[in-house]
Amino acid sequence: MATADRAESVPHHGTVSRDVFTTRLGVITATLGSAVGLGNIWKFPYLAGANGGAAFIIVYLLCTLVVGLPVMITEHVIGRTARGDAIASLKKLAPGKSWWLIGASGILASFLIMAFYTEVAAWVFAYIVKAIQGAVLSTDPAVTEAAFAELVTSPVQSLVWQWIVLAFIAFIIALGVSKGIERMTKRLMPALFAILIIVVIRSVTLPGAAQGLEFLLKPDFSKVTGATVLTALGLSFFKLSVGMGTMITYGSYFLDDQDIPATATRVMLSDVLVSALAGLAVFPAVFAFGFQPESGPSLLFITIPAVFSSMPFGQIFMILFFVLTAIAATGAMLSLFEVPVAYLAGTLNWDRKKATVAVLIGLAVVGSTAALSNSLLADVVFPGIGTFFDLWDYLTSNILLPVGGLFLCLFAGWVLKWDKLKTWLTNNGNLDNQGIIRAFYLVVKYVTPPLVLIILLSGLNLF
Ligand code: PHE
């Protein structure tokens, strides 16, 4: 019966190639395109740096395995079975119940993430131009820090670059050429990988690099607090684009015979690998050139130029690096932008262009609070959190996504239950993965919910 249901409502198959192999690969690249982004290249290194390195990374990896991955599998199976957007899928699987609120909170989260994400992307875009001009190429922390400060403290530059990013993303969304972008991402992802490896080789062979490696590999658990664990958990949600319905939407594009647990695992492993490479690119350089590992959001932008300026053809590599980072960020932003647009165009039946423009205007308004966080709004500080930029980041990664993930696991473990999950995740018994599914089921039912709850409560100092 489940198959019949699904076969009836597979409106998305027309958008993917009929060739099964390409399609399966396409599913993986699309999902990976959403997962890999500024989270790996910008956020992971700066959070690891600010939270003491190796110990934080270990907690983050554990969260990814025990929480992030199971939530991703849950979202994919919900999306593929219901074949709808975040809200519609949950309404379909639990008619008359309030579970669709997870989707609603996801739409809010996508908005707030875009508010600061587009600003970081704005810095990346601006750095392409700076790299072309050659202005930031220096191994002197004072020079690269000043170049970054000049950009972010200028209200005009921050806003204009953010609008350029927003207009670029809205243009692609409105055209609906995501397939083209997907194809582009598929080709350029390996290029990003290659250039990261080049930077890693340069970084780890710098004199003084060993200290950076030690920082990445030698855990000091005395630095781990409740708040740190919550940050690591939040990062694992953010990284895998889970807890907010993006992966439900992507799951709705999956093939009926896609092996969901295997796909999610592959995406997770590749995503971790990209983060590891980014860490290896950044930290040896941090110590070799005398930067501060806890510099925060500026870390990538001040250290990476130093690495490039100490290698042959550094300027060309730096241009390439930021172009590829911009492309990775674009893949993630498209998946974020799509969440509210899909809802407005799908459930509310708006014209797609109108929906895009409405979201664009909303984002320009909310986003400006993040863009101006280092200039006009620098004095607006939320106690214990920081500026508007930090507030949107904190609210989404540390609260909305974990809460969304918690409820998704409760939904899978206690509402959908074993029989349904088993049928759906084995593709009606066609896959020989019962052992894995059993483990997954026990984890989402008994392990993930209490764990997320405890981390949330202790991270928020509620007990
Ligand atoms: N996973 C993306 C990144 O790491 C960010 C993202 C979060 C995208 C949530 C979609 C949804 O850059």
Boltz pocket constraint, residues with backbone or C-beta under 6 A from the ligand:
constraints:
  - pocket:
      binder: B
      contacts: [[A, 34], [A, 35], [A, 36], [A, 37], [A, 38], [A, 39], [A, 40], [A, 113], [A, 237], [A, 238], [A, 239], [A, 240], [A, 241], [A, 242], [A, 244], [A, 246], [A, 332], [A, 333], [A, 335], [A, 336]]
      max_distance: 6.0
